[in-house]
């Protein structure tokens, strides 16, 4: 038995968890393999041979250090006074440094920062990326790049900064939406100047190390980006010879576009560096976890990953959801699924590489729709979601790889397990230490009277929150604003009166529970007090992690994403705003009295020590 030298040889996968079976069940000669991915070669006395990939993983992923709380935020929405029209990695590092030191926060969870498919306009959803393997350079904080200060064409840089300031001003003070394309165009022009600055010897050596570490995966990604500049972002429409990443024509294009390939490799390196800086800032501020990154459930069918890993994806299929009580027609998310047979045949190489890249600069990882490790609803192209079916994955192998990579990185894992969950899934995740996600409004005694679930009955192994990016803010939930918003957009299936009555009843039940538990000392009618009470409740649960939706700290009423809408609502393009709908900067958020009053609820209480003369012997 030896470590697997490559990722292409087909072989069945045998996951092993350490510690393994009971000693009595093992032969005397058995030596448990060290954690890792191994290839086993077997030869029988009659000269038959077999090969298998063995994933040897610890029993559980690392756990957060004690109970902790932190912020949840969509990074693009977090503009500082210096942002180029949308939040960036400099803002993330600054938020983490402030939150760790000033509020005792242990983490900051962000949306997926995966590379987007370029377009006019670019799909703003962070959950439909071109590639999950590499981050999007639109998140770069340009002025923090070391070479920025040595650009000779200062006049052009100054013009770009003025244009960027105008973008930010429009979003913060003139009601404009976040324009990702406009932001990227300015940053791209600046980066074209920055990369002309020669790297110092030390920086050059670090860049070469990065290229060697990332290997073929980065080269393919950068080539796709370069080809997309010439032929458009949908590789299915490229000249036929370029649709195969291993064709001679593609190899020629790689040589012809060498400068552009290097440009996109450089951007990946710069972005990875700022991701590392953000995690370092969180750790330096005393955060026990740090930055929690998000893994989207899939990728865009026309993007870089589907081009470079064509054999790994099921073409002509899309991931979605079956019909349920909330959506009788089901859902089609437009994301091609991984082929479970190819994953197994390659020793889960694509999955392993994906996790390793995401965990490199993470304090923890959130996995969107974690049930996808067990099964996914496949929808045939051109057919309605009702014609789909569940396709199973080898969950034992998928979890073994996840535990192994999380163990190597020393990171916790949170699974988004909301919605339709197959029996046994939550139990299997819990056995491996993967935390679940519990959202207050959904936590009811569904097996009993259906009333709000008492705090002591919540599960311990979870991230507990009041809301998510797909749900109304807490203020909107408490006031019923989310119902009137959906009414204005024509999304209600019942009359406005019926919906408001049902929503008011639901909210009243929760507020009554909060009052009975004496978590609402201010009484009824105080919205800010009710938001604080909700978070007092979350702290009363045994949840290992408590998440505070950053827009909740300033009273924002607008959801970042309204499922079921496309052009009716500005999904993924809104800055964080206060209770009056006025966009607020990072600087204003951190100085907000409303935020500090809320964070006092979560701040750990130091035990009172009596003066020496009053201490009991």
Buried (B, 14 or more C-beta within 10 A) or exposed (E): EEEBEEBEBEBBBBBBBBEBEEEEEEEEEEEEBEBEBBBBEEEEEEEEEEEBBBBBBBEBBBEBEEBBBBBBBBBBBBBBEBBBBBBBBBBBBBBBBBBBEBBBBBBBBBBBBBBBBBBEEBBBBBBBBBBBBBBBBBBBBBBBBEBBEEBEEEEBBEEBBEBBBBBBEBBBEEEBEBBBBBBBBBBBBBBEBBBEBEBEEEBEEEBEEBBEEBEEBBBBBBBBBBBBBEBBBBBEEBEEEBBBBEEEBBEEBBEEBEEBBBBBBBBBBBBBBBBBBBBBBBBBBEBBBBBBBBBBBBBBBBBBBBBBBBEBBBEEBBBBBBBEEEEEEBBBBBBBBBBBEBBBBBBBBBBBBBBBBBBBBBBBBBBBBBBBBBBBBBBBEEEEBEEBEEBEBBBBBBBBBBBBBBBBBEBBBBBBBBEEBEEEBBEBBBEBBBBBBBBBBEBBEEEEEEEBBBBEEBBEBBBBBBBBBBBBBBBBBBBBBBBBBBBEEEBBEEEEEEBBBEBEEBBEBBBBBBBEBEBBEEEEEEBBBBBBBBBBBBBBBBBBBBBBBBBBBBBBBBBBBBEEBEEEBBBBBBBBBBBEEBBBBBBBBBEBEBBBBBBEBBEEEEEEEEEEEEEEE
